[in-house]
Amino acid sequence: MNHQDQNQKTICPSCGAKDMSVFYEVHGVPVHSVLLHTARQEAMDYPKGDIRLGHCQACGFVSNTAFDPSVHEYSAKYESTQGYSSTFNAFQQRLAQNLIDRYDLHGKRIIEIGCGQGEFLSLLCEMGGNQGIGFDPAYVAERSSRPVAASVSFVADFYSEKYANTPGDFVCCKMTLEHIHQTAEFVATVRRTTGDDPSRVVFFQVPNARYVFSDVAFWDIYYEHCSYFTLGSIARLFRKVGFDVLELWTDYDDQYLMIAARPGTGQGSARLAEEDDLLDFNREIDSFVRAFSIKQALWREKIAELRSTGKKIVLWGGGSKAVAFLTTLGLSLNEIEYAVDINPHKAGTYLAGMGQQVVAPQYLIQYQPDVVIVMNPIYCSEIQENLRQMGLTPALLSVEEI
């Protein structure tokens, strides 16, 4: 369900303005999408919450105003690595080299906040001869998809000011800030722990909100992602808490946005052209509101059409996008029974909410699907090659094709 309610306002966690209007709502969605559930009923019964997205007209930030951080379980059961994908690994390698070259990361101390299983931190340390410390409460040593560099150590904890005595020359935080509701409070913490040395650089990567909302990608809206940034809104936040913004850019087919900054006053660097996106993003939010119900209906019709002709459908990608796609459309096991994932730790587990089983790609040789819905179009070529190697020729349908 989506609607525009100009009377329902809340304070923006990013800039503090009292100008957030709710524009999109989904009720009863799993509060976690990538925990490893080994029983179907456990997955279907997992706690649920509401998504009520509010848009700040003052800074462009989007937030789930119904978010409750107390329901989250970032533990050893949390499994979100993308490190088994050759497409993703090529991106990681390219990004690591890019950062090493841009910011002279050689013989430096690198801190990564929300490091997952340490794959990216290891790349930065191996390729640049750096030392690294990774912070993540869900870190499990044996789950890394690649060997971890000897120069890297891990702290299985949330990053906070109690770790201010371990500052880094380069602070990296990838795909973590979108999970934090009080964004200004968190980035201000990073500013304080970074200190005032202007030679230090802070780098953040988050999903690109303009990619999500301009494409009406409702499968990219799920409970864990309570915060959505544009290049402009993340720059405004960093300047507000005392960082000088160095660079802003997007990558991974514009799905991710990046910011690099250094400790300063917030006014010590020239305003970048990419920061001026408020009007364009306001229009994209308005278009999303008008288009969501249409896109939701088209997808339901497409699934019903395929099922009416006896087609067997699987999703490729057994993570958050699949959970959001299934729960937002209300698709049962009778309509889609399986999700495929190349991460071996997910095989045999079940998706929260609707209870679809996650299977390894090899299972498709037995199942013989007619249609594979690809949850992220950037992986289409890689998936097509995997299917070819198994001698399978199902129709590939990207989520963005409808």
N, C-alpha and C positions, 0 to 999 in steps of 0.2 A: 504494500500500500504506500502511496506517496501523496502528499498534499502540501500546499503552502499555507502556513499559519503565521501570519505576521504578528499575531498577538502573543505567540509563545516564544519568549526570548530568554536568553541566559547569557552569563558573562563569558567572554571568550578566554579560554585558558592560555592563549598565546599572546594576545595584546592587552587583555583586560577590558576591552570595550563591551558595553551592554547592548550589543547589536547582533546577536546570533539568532537567526530565525530558522526554525525547523522546516526542512523541505522534503525529507524522505524518511519513511518509517517501515521497518520490518519487525514483526513480533515473533518471539519464541524461537530464536536461533541459538545454536550451541555457543556457549561462551568460550569454548576452545575448539579449534578445527584440526589440529595436528598432533594431538596426544595419541599414543599408541593404545588403542582399545583392542583387547584380545577376545572379547565376547560381543556378539551383535547386540544383545539386550543392553549391556553396559553402555555401548555407543549410542543407542537410541534413547536411553534414559539420562544421558549426560545433561547436567544443568544447562538451562537455557536463559537467555536474556533478550532484551529489546535493543534494536538499533534505531536511534532517532537523531538523524544528522542535522546539525545546525551549521549555518554558513555565516561567517562574520563579514559584514559589508565593509568594516573598517580596514581589515588587514588581509582578507581573502582566505583565512583559515577555516577548515571544516572539521567538526568534532562530533563524536557521538555523545550527545547530551544526556543519554540514559546509561552511560558507561559506569560500571561498578568494578574497580580494580581488585576488590577483595575476593572475587570469584575466580581469579586466575590461578593457574597451577603450572608455573614454569619450573618443571622438575625433570628428572631423568626420563619421564614418559613423553616429554616434548621432543618431537622429531621433525625438523623443518629443512634439513640440509638439501641443497640442490646440487651438491657436489658429485653426483653420479651421472650428470648430464655433460656430454662433450661440448654442447653449445654453451652451457653456463660456464664450464671450466675455461673455455677459450676467452669468454668475457672477463672472468676473474683474472686470468693471466694478463690480459691486455690492460685492465684497470690497474693492477698492481704495478706494472712497468710504467704506466702513465704517471701514477703518483710518485714513484721513485724518481722519475726524470723531472717532473714538475717541481718537486720540493726537496730534491737532493737528499733522498733517504738512503744514506750510506753510513753505516756505523752508528746509527741512531737508536734511541730507545722508543719503542712504539707501544702505545696502549690501545687495545681494542675493547670497546664497550659493547656488550652483546655479541661476543665472538662466535657463538654457536659451538661447533666442534673444532674451531681453530684453523680451518683450511685457508682462509684469506690471510690471516695473520702470519701463518707459516710461509705463504708466498712472499709477503713483504719482507720477511726476515731472511729467507733463503736468497731471494733475488737481489737484495740490497745489502746483505751482510749486516742485518740489524738484530737487535735483541727485542723480544716482545713479551708483554704480559696481557693475557686475555681474561676478561671478566664475563661470566655467564652462569647463572644458577642452573641452567640445563646442560652444562658441559658434562659429557661422558666420554672418557678417553678412547674407549674401544669403538666409538661410533664414527670416528673421523673417516672420511672417504679417501684420504690420502695420508701418507706418513707425516707426522708433525715434526717440525724443525726442532733440533736439540736446543736451539737458542730461545725457545718459547716456553713460558710457564703459564699456568692457568689458576684462576681463583674462581671456584664454583659459588659465586655470590653476585648479587646486584651491585653495580658500581654506585658508590656514594662518597660523601666527603670524608668518610673514615679512611679512604685510600688516597687522600690528598698528599701523603708523604711519598707517593710513588708517581710523580709527574712524568709525562713523556715528552719527547721532542716532537712527536707526531701522535695526535689522538684521533683514532678512527672509530666511527660508529655507523655500521651499515645495517639497514633494515631493522632498526630497533626503536627509533623515536616515534614511529607510527603506532607503537604498542603502548605509548605513555600518554596518559590523559593530561596531566599537568605539565604541559610542554615547556612553558616559560620557566617554571620552577626547576625542571630537570636541566635545561640548557644553561640556566644560571648556575647550577651546581657545577657543571662542566667548566664554566667560565671561572669560577672560584678555584677549582682544583687545578686548573691549567696555570694559574699565576699570571704574572704580567710580563713575562719574557716575550718580546715581539718576534723572536725567531721561531717560536713554537707555532705549529699549524694544527688546526682542527679540521677534520674532514667528516662530513655526514652524508649518507645516502639513504633516501627514502623513496617510496612509491610516488610517482608523479600524479597528483590529483587531476591535472588537466587531461591526462591520458584516460583516467578512469571515467570522468564525468562527460568529457566530449564524446567518448565512444559508447556511453551508456553501458559501461561494463559492470553491471550489477554483481557479477560473480567476483569482482574485486572488492566488494564491500562486505566485511564480516566483522564479528564482534571484537576479535583481537586488535584489529586496526581501528583504533578509536580516534586517530588524528591523521588528517590529510592535508598535504602541503602543495603549493605551487612554488615555483622559483622565487616569486616575489614575496610570498607570505613567509617562507623560511628565512629569506634574507632580512625581512623586517624583524622577525623574532631574534635572530642573531645580533643584529644591530642594537635592539632594545636592551639586551642583557650585557652589552659591552664587548662584542666581537666586531672587528673590522672585516668586512666581507672582501675576499680576494677574487673568487671566481664562482660562477654559477653555470652549470651545464646539465644536459640530459644525455642518457645513453640507454643501451639495450632496447633499441627501437622506440626510444622516448618513454619507456615504461618506468625508468628510474631517474630521479633528479639528484644532483650532487651540489654540495656547497663546500667551499674551502674558506677558512677564516683564520684570523690570528687575534690574540688578546689585544685590546685597545680600548677605545672609548665608544665605539659604535659609529663615530663620525670621522674616523681617521682614514677612510678609503672612499674613493669616488663612487657615487651611485651608478650601478650597472644598468644597462638598457633592459636586461631581463627582469629587473625588479618591477617594471611598469606593466603589470598584467592584471590589475584589478578589474578594469572594465571588461576585458575579454573574458575573464573567468566568471564574472557575474552573468554574462550572457550565456556561457556554457552551462552554468547551474540552471538557469531558466529553461534552456533547451532540454536538459536532462529531466527536469520535472515534467515537461510535456511529452517526452519520448519514452519514459520508462514503462508505463503501462502498455504501450503499443509493442515494445520489444518483448516484454514479458508474455504478452498474449501470442505473439508470433512464435516464440520458442515453445510454448505449450502446444500450439497447433502443429508445429513441426514434429514434436515428439509423438503426439497422438497419431499423426499421419503415418509415421514410420512404424509405429506399433500396430496400427490397423492393417498393415500389409505384411505383418509377421517378421519385421526386421528386428534383429538383435543388436542392441546399442550398448556400447561401453564408453566410459569417459577415460581419457588418457591424462593422468595427473591426479594422484590421490591425496591432495592437500586441501588448503583453505579454499581455493577457487572452486574445487569440486563440491565441497560442503556448501558454499554459498550458492552455487548454481542449483544444486538439488533442493536445498531448503527454501530458497526464494521462489522456485517454481513448484515446490511441493511434489517432487517426483518420487514415487514409491519404488520398492524393490521389483514390483511387477512391470515397471516401465524401464528402469535401468537397474541391473543387478550387480554390476561390477564396475570398479574403477581400477585402472592399470597404473602402476608406478614402478620405475626402474630402481628406486631405493630399496635394497633388500630388507631393510629393517621394517618396512611397511607391509611386506607380503604376509597375508593371513590375518591382518588386522581389519578393523571396520571403521567406516566413516561416522563421525558424530552426527546425530540428528536423524537421518533416514536409514542408516545401518547398512549401506552397501559395503560389500567386501572388497578390500584392496588385494589385487593379485599381481604377480610378476608377469612381464610381457609373455613369457613362454606359455602361460596358461591359455593364451588366445589360440594357440595351435589346436587345443582341445575344444575350446568354446566356439571358434569360428564366427566372430561377430560380423555383421553386415555393415555397420556404421561405427566409426570411432570419432567421438567428439573431442577435439583437442582443446584443453582448457587454457593453453597459452599459445597463440599462433606462432611465436618465435621458435617453437620446437617442431613445427610441422615437418621440416626437411629431415630432422633427426628421427622423428617417429616414423616417417615414410620409409626410411632406410631400415629401421628396426623391423618393420613389418615385412619388407622385401626379403630380408635375411631369413625370416621365418616362413617364407613362401605364402604370405597372406596378402590379399588384395581388397580389404574392405574400403568403403568410401570414407574419405577423411573430411570431416566437417569442423571447421574452426568456429569457436564461439563468436568470433567477430563477423561471420558470414551472414548472420541474420540480423 
